[in-house]
Amino acid sequence: MTPIHIDTLRKTFDKTVAVDGITLNIKPGSLFFLLGPSGCGKTTLLRMIAGFTEPTSGTIHFGEQDVTWLPPHKRNCGMVFQGYALWPHMTVAQNVAFGLNVRKIDKAQTLTRVADALKLVQMAEYGDRKPNQLSGGQQQRVALARALVIKPTVLLLDEPLSNLDAKLRIEMRGQIKSICKQAGTTAVYVTHDQKEALSMADEVALLKNGKVMQSGPARELYDRPRSRFVADFLGETNFIAAKVVGREDGQVLLEGDAGKMRSTVFPDDLAKEGNVTCCVRPEAIRILSPKATDEGSDGANTFTAKRLDTTYLGEVAQHHLLLPGKVKVTVFELNPKPQKFNGDEVRVGFDPEDVVVLKD
């Protein structure tokens, strides 16, 4: 298993900066995601790792080897493309064997490695079929087998599920993660789909305008975003304007249009006073009993809200509420119960550890 070190990598196209001084350390054997909106530089970064695009400056190392200027065929990367890129006139087995044939691996070893690769992706019985006889998910698994059969140092995946329907994408997430872990290869996966990243990644780098906005374990980015962009890109959230008014028992005391709040999640260099934005996830807000008293000693993080509307989605209900000060929030209620509300009013609350303070 090989670690990847990317140091101040930069790529410009004329006056356009596609990748702007990115530094990343990718652990050996990990499934690392490059995530971000269209045009953020994630595919350009992947192409530089693969050797398809030369960097303007910076370096790329696979382990101790500097591969910055090596051509693609000398990097031993396996690549899974968005469009599968299978040869239609070849059988599944022939497609998988293609890279081995180019490397002039002997026939007996080729047959063994192709059989092992197809077994790994659960396609052993489809070796004699043509790609057009397979479903989209099956074609994607063949493309994955073709990338893994060469025993790559690094596996690169460029939005491999984007051409599949929604249900099949969900099914394939777990399969791809399991296959990558079984293969034991360091993998870099590009996507703009937040759910893919959250459900599959060991670590994520979230990009914007060619820069890494935050990197780390997927759950850390979701639960502890360091900026409004990160909080907003990863799932739904509520932003509540407030002002820092003090500290107490390791908590920040806040005053906003909605009322008093407390938080245990804030930057180390947060000023003792000043304007901030608070991020509270919809699933962190609880609907309280009408008889509930204020949970904090000062009534912080507990509000009487007015219901604006509710969208019932089966396993979850989305409530749109209006807090004091005309602050609108969304609340997710799992396994929703009827007649939860007393008219259009409801008491809601959330814990200090679910309030993430972001500096304005």
C-alpha positions as CSV (number, residue, x, y, z in Angstrom):
1,M,0.0,0.0,0.0
2,T,1.4,3.4,-1.1
3,P,0.9,6.8,0.4
4,I,0.5,9.8,-1.8
5,H,2.0,13.2,-1.0
6,I,1.0,16.3,-3.0
7,D,3.0,19.4,-2.3
8,T,1.9,22.9,-3.4
9,L,0.6,21.6,-6.7
10,R,-0.6,24.3,-9.1
11,K,-2.0,24.3,-12.6
12,T,-2.9,27.3,-14.7
13,F,-4.5,27.4,-18.2
14,D,-3.5,30.8,-19.6
15,K,-4.8,33.2,-16.9
16,T,-7.1,30.6,-15.3
17,V,-5.9,29.0,-12.1
18,A,-7.5,25.5,-12.0
19,V,-5.5,24.2,-9.0
20,D,-4.0,26.7,-6.7
21,G,-1.2,25.4,-4.5
22,I,-2.8,22.3,-3.1
23,T,-1.0,20.2,-0.5
24,L,-2.4,16.8,0.6
25,N,-1.2,13.7,2.4
26,I,-3.2,10.6,1.4
27,K,-2.7,7.6,3.7
28,P,-1.7,4.2,2.3
29,G,-4.7,1.9,1.6
30,S,-7.2,4.7,2.2
31,L,-10.2,5.7,0.0
32,F,-9.7,9.4,-0.4
33,F,-12.3,11.7,-1.9
34,L,-11.8,14.9,-3.9
35,L,-15.2,16.6,-3.4
36,G,-16.5,19.9,-4.7
37,P,-18.8,21.8,-7.1
38,S,-18.2,21.9,-10.9
39,G,-15.1,23.9,-11.8
40,C,-13.4,23.6,-8.4
41,G,-10.3,21.8,-9.8
42,K,-10.9,18.2,-8.6
43,T,-10.8,16.5,-12.0
44,T,-7.7,18.6,-13.0
45,L,-6.0,17.5,-9.8
46,L,-6.9,13.8,-10.5
47,R,-5.5,14.1,-14.0
48,M,-2.2,15.4,-12.7
49,I,-2.0,12.5,-10.3
50,A,-2.6,10.2,-13.2
51,G,-0.1,12.0,-15.4
52,F,-2.6,13.0,-18.1
53,T,-2.0,16.7,-17.2
54,E,1.3,18.3,-16.4
55,P,1.4,20.6,-13.4
56,T,2.6,24.2,-13.6
57,S,4.5,23.8,-10.4
58,G,4.6,21.6,-7.3
59,T,5.3,17.9,-6.8
60,I,3.5,14.5,-6.6
61,H,5.1,11.5,-4.7
62,F,3.9,7.9,-4.6
63,G,5.6,6.8,-1.5
64,E,9.3,7.8,-1.9
65,Q,9.0,8.1,-5.7
66,D,8.7,11.5,-7.3
67,V,6.2,10.9,-10.2
68,T,5.5,14.6,-11.0
69,W,6.9,14.3,-14.5
70,L,6.5,10.6,-15.2
71,P,4.3,9.7,-18.1
72,P,1.0,7.9,-17.3
73,H,2.2,4.4,-18.3
74,K,5.2,4.6,-15.9
75,R,3.1,5.5,-12.8
76,N,1.2,2.1,-12.5
77,C,-2.1,3.8,-11.9
78,G,-5.4,2.1,-12.5
79,M,-8.1,4.4,-13.8
80,V,-11.9,4.1,-13.7
81,F,-13.6,6.6,-16.0
82,Q,-17.0,8.1,-15.8
83,G,-18.0,6.6,-19.1
84,Y,-16.6,3.0,-18.5
85,A,-14.5,3.1,-21.7
86,L,-15.0,-0.6,-22.4
87,W,-14.2,-2.0,-25.9
88,P,-17.6,-3.0,-27.4
89,H,-16.1,-5.7,-29.7
90,M,-14.3,-7.5,-26.9
91,T,-15.7,-9.8,-24.2
92,V,-15.7,-8.9,-20.6
93,A,-12.6,-11.1,-20.0
94,Q,-10.8,-9.5,-23.0
95,N,-11.6,-6.0,-21.7
96,V,-10.2,-6.9,-18.3
97,A,-7.1,-8.5,-19.8
98,F,-6.3,-5.5,-22.0
99,G,-3.8,-3.8,-19.6
100,L,-2.0,-7.1,-19.0
101,N,-1.7,-7.7,-22.7
102,V,-0.1,-4.3,-23.1
103,R,2.3,-5.1,-20.4
104,K,3.1,-8.4,-22.2
105,I,2.1,-10.6,-19.2
106,D,2.2,-14.3,-20.1
107,K,-1.0,-16.0,-21.1
108,A,-1.3,-18.3,-18.1
109,Q,-0.8,-15.5,-15.6
110,T,-3.2,-13.3,-17.5
111,L,-6.0,-15.9,-17.3
112,T,-5.4,-16.3,-13.6
113,R,-5.3,-12.6,-12.8
114,V,-8.4,-11.9,-15.0
115,A,-10.3,-14.6,-13.2
116,D,-9.3,-13.2,-9.8
117,A,-10.3,-9.7,-10.8
118,L,-13.7,-10.8,-12.1
119,K,-14.3,-12.8,-8.9
120,L,-13.4,-9.7,-6.8
121,V,-16.1,-7.6,-8.5
122,Q,-18.6,-10.5,-8.5
123,M,-18.6,-10.8,-12.3
124,A,-16.9,-14.2,-12.7
125,E,-19.8,-15.8,-14.7
126,Y,-19.9,-12.9,-17.2
127,G,-16.5,-13.3,-18.7
128,D,-17.8,-14.4,-22.2
129,R,-20.4,-11.6,-22.5
130,K,-20.0,-8.4,-24.5
131,P,-20.4,-5.0,-22.6
132,N,-23.7,-4.3,-24.4
133,Q,-25.1,-7.4,-22.8
134,L,-24.5,-5.9,-19.3
135,S,-26.4,-3.4,-17.1
136,G,-24.7,-0.1,-16.2
137,G,-23.7,-1.3,-12.8
138,Q,-22.2,-4.5,-14.2
139,Q,-20.2,-2.5,-16.8
140,Q,-18.9,-0.3,-14.0
141,R,-17.7,-3.4,-12.1
142,V,-15.9,-4.6,-15.2
143,A,-14.2,-1.2,-15.6
144,L,-13.2,-1.5,-11.9
145,A,-11.8,-5.1,-12.5
146,R,-9.8,-3.8,-15.5
147,A,-8.2,-1.1,-13.3
148,L,-7.4,-3.5,-10.5
149,V,-6.1,-6.4,-12.5
150,I,-2.8,-4.6,-13.2
151,K,-2.2,-4.4,-9.4
152,P,-1.9,-0.6,-9.5
153,T,0.1,1.4,-7.1
154,V,-2.8,3.9,-7.0
155,L,-6.4,3.5,-8.1
156,L,-8.1,6.6,-9.5
157,L,-11.9,6.9,-10.0
158,D,-13.4,9.8,-11.9
159,E,-17.1,10.2,-10.9
160,P,-17.6,6.4,-11.7
161,L,-21.3,6.4,-10.6
162,S,-22.6,9.5,-12.3
163,N,-24.1,7.6,-15.3
164,L,-26.2,5.3,-13.1
165,D,-29.7,5.8,-11.8
166,A,-30.2,6.9,-8.2
167,K,-31.0,3.5,-6.8
168,L,-28.1,1.8,-8.5
169,R,-25.7,4.5,-7.4
170,I,-26.6,3.8,-3.8
171,E,-26.1,0.0,-4.3
172,M,-22.8,0.5,-6.0
173,R,-21.4,2.7,-3.2
174,G,-21.0,-0.1,-0.8
175,Q,-19.7,-2.5,-3.5
176,I,-17.0,-0.1,-4.7
177,K,-15.9,0.6,-1.1
178,S,-15.7,-3.1,-0.3
179,I,-13.8,-3.9,-3.5
180,C,-11.3,-1.2,-2.9
181,K,-10.7,-2.3,0.7
182,Q,-10.3,-5.9,-0.4
183,A,-7.8,-4.9,-3.1
184,G,-5.8,-2.9,-0.5
185,T,-5.0,-0.2,-3.0
186,T,-4.7,3.5,-2.2
187,A,-7.7,5.1,-4.1
188,V,-8.5,8.6,-5.0
189,Y,-12.1,9.2,-5.9
190,V,-13.5,12.4,-7.6
191,T,-17.2,13.3,-7.1
192,H,-19.5,16.2,-6.6
193,D,-22.0,14.0,-4.7
194,Q,-21.9,14.7,-1.0
195,K,-23.7,11.5,-0.1
196,E,-21.1,9.4,-1.9
197,A,-18.3,11.1,0.0
198,L,-20.0,10.8,3.4
199,S,-21.0,7.2,2.9
200,M,-17.7,5.9,1.4
201,A,-14.7,8.0,2.2
202,D,-12.0,7.5,4.8
203,E,-11.0,11.1,4.3
204,V,-12.3,14.0,2.1
205,A,-10.7,17.1,0.7
206,L,-13.4,19.7,-0.1
207,L,-12.3,22.0,-2.9
208,K,-13.4,25.5,-4.0
209,N,-11.8,27.6,-6.7
210,G,-8.8,25.3,-6.9
211,K,-8.1,25.4,-3.1
212,V,-8.7,22.9,-0.3
213,M,-11.3,24.5,2.0
214,Q,-11.0,21.7,4.5
215,S,-9.8,18.1,4.6
216,G,-10.1,15.2,7.0
217,P,-12.5,12.4,7.9
218,A,-15.9,12.8,6.3
219,R,-17.7,12.9,9.7
220,E,-15.4,15.7,10.9
221,L,-16.2,17.8,7.9
222,Y,-19.9,17.3,8.4
223,D,-20.0,17.7,12.2
224,R,-17.2,20.3,12.6
225,P,-17.1,22.5,9.5
226,R,-14.6,25.4,9.6
227,S,-16.4,27.7,7.2
228,R,-19.9,28.5,5.9
229,F,-19.0,27.0,2.5
230,V,-18.1,23.6,4.0
231,A,-21.2,23.6,6.2
232,D,-23.5,24.5,3.4
233,F,-22.0,22.1,0.8
234,L,-22.2,19.0,3.0
235,G,-25.8,18.4,3.6
236,E,-28.5,20.8,4.7
237,T,-28.0,23.2,7.6
238,N,-29.4,26.2,9.4
239,F,-27.4,29.4,9.7
240,I,-28.3,31.6,12.6
241,A,-26.7,35.0,13.1
242,A,-25.5,35.8,16.6
243,K,-23.0,37.8,18.7
244,V,-20.5,36.5,21.1
245,V,-21.3,37.9,24.6
246,G,-19.1,35.8,26.9
247,R,-17.6,32.5,28.0
248,E,-18.7,30.1,30.8
249,D,-17.7,26.6,31.7
250,G,-16.0,26.0,28.3
251,Q,-19.0,27.3,26.4
252,V,-19.4,30.4,24.3
253,L,-22.4,32.5,25.2
254,L,-24.3,33.9,22.2
255,E,-27.1,36.4,21.7
256,G,-29.0,36.5,18.4
257,D,-32.3,37.6,16.9
258,A,-33.8,34.2,18.0
259,G,-32.5,34.6,21.5
260,K,-29.8,33.1,23.7
261,M,-27.6,30.2,22.6
262,R,-24.6,28.3,23.9
263,S,-22.0,26.4,22.0
264,T,-19.0,24.1,22.7
265,V,-17.8,24.1,19.1
266,F,-15.9,27.2,18.1
267,P,-12.5,28.3,16.7
268,D,-9.6,28.5,19.0
269,D,-9.0,32.1,18.0
270,L,-12.6,33.2,18.4
271,A,-12.8,36.8,19.7
272,K,-14.3,37.4,23.1
273,E,-17.0,39.5,21.4
274,G,-18.3,40.1,17.9
275,N,-20.6,38.9,15.2
276,V,-20.6,35.2,14.2
277,T,-22.7,32.7,12.2
278,C,-23.9,29.6,14.0
279,C,-24.4,26.3,12.1
280,V,-27.1,23.9,13.4
281,R,-28.0,20.8,11.4
282,P,-31.7,20.1,11.0
283,E,-31.5,16.7,12.5
284,A,-29.9,18.2,15.7
285,I,-33.0,20.2,16.5
286,R,-35.4,18.3,18.7
287,I,-39.1,18.9,19.0
288,L,-39.9,19.1,22.7
289,S,-43.0,18.4,24.7
290,P,-45.3,21.4,25.0
291,K,-44.8,21.1,28.8
292,A,-41.0,21.1,28.5
293,T,-39.2,23.8,30.5
294,D,-36.1,25.6,29.4
295,E,-33.3,23.0,29.2
296,G,-30.4,25.4,30.0
297,S,-30.1,27.4,33.2
298,D,-30.6,30.6,31.2
299,G,-33.1,29.2,28.7
300,A,-30.4,29.0,26.0
301,N,-30.9,26.8,22.9
302,T,-34.6,26.4,23.7
303,F,-37.3,28.3,21.7
304,T,-40.9,28.6,21.0
305,A,-41.4,28.4,17.2
306,K,-44.2,28.8,14.7
307,R,-44.7,26.1,12.1
308,L,-44.7,27.4,8.6
309,D,-45.2,24.1,6.7
310,T,-44.3,20.4,6.9
311,T,-43.2,18.0,4.2
312,Y,-43.8,14.3,5.0
313,L,-41.3,12.0,3.3
314,G,-42.2,8.7,5.0
315,E,-39.2,8.0,7.2
316,V,-38.7,11.7,7.9
317,A,-40.7,14.9,8.1
318,Q,-39.2,18.2,7.2
319,H,-40.6,21.0,9.3
320,H,-40.0,24.6,8.4
321,L,-40.3,26.8,11.5
322,L,-40.0,30.4,12.4
323,L,-38.1,31.2,15.6
324,P,-38.3,34.5,17.5
325,G,-36.8,37.4,15.5
326,K,-38.1,35.9,12.2
327,V,-35.3,33.4,12.1
328,K,-36.3,30.5,9.8
329,V,-35.0,27.0,10.4
330,T,-35.6,23.5,9.1
331,V,-36.0,20.6,11.4
332,F,-35.8,16.9,10.4
333,E,-38.0,14.6,12.5
334,L,-37.2,10.9,12.1
335,N,-40.1,8.5,12.3
336,P,-42.6,11.4,12.5
337,K,-45.7,11.1,14.7
338,P,-49.0,12.7,14.0
339,Q,-50.3,15.6,16.1
340,K,-46.9,16.5,17.3
341,F,-47.8,20.2,17.3
342,N,-50.1,22.1,19.5
343,G,-51.7,24.2,16.8
344,D,-49.0,25.9,14.8
345,E,-46.7,26.4,17.8
346,V,-44.0,24.0,19.0
347,R,-41.1,24.0,21.5
348,V,-37.7,23.1,20.0
349,G,-34.2,22.7,21.4
350,F,-30.7,21.6,20.6
351,D,-27.5,20.8,22.5
352,P,-24.5,23.2,22.8
353,E,-22.3,20.6,21.1
354,D,-24.5,20.8,18.0
355,V,-24.0,24.6,17.6
356,V,-20.9,25.2,15.4
357,V,-19.7,28.8,15.6
358,L,-18.3,30.1,12.3
359,K,-16.5,33.4,12.2
360,D,-18.0,36.0,9.9
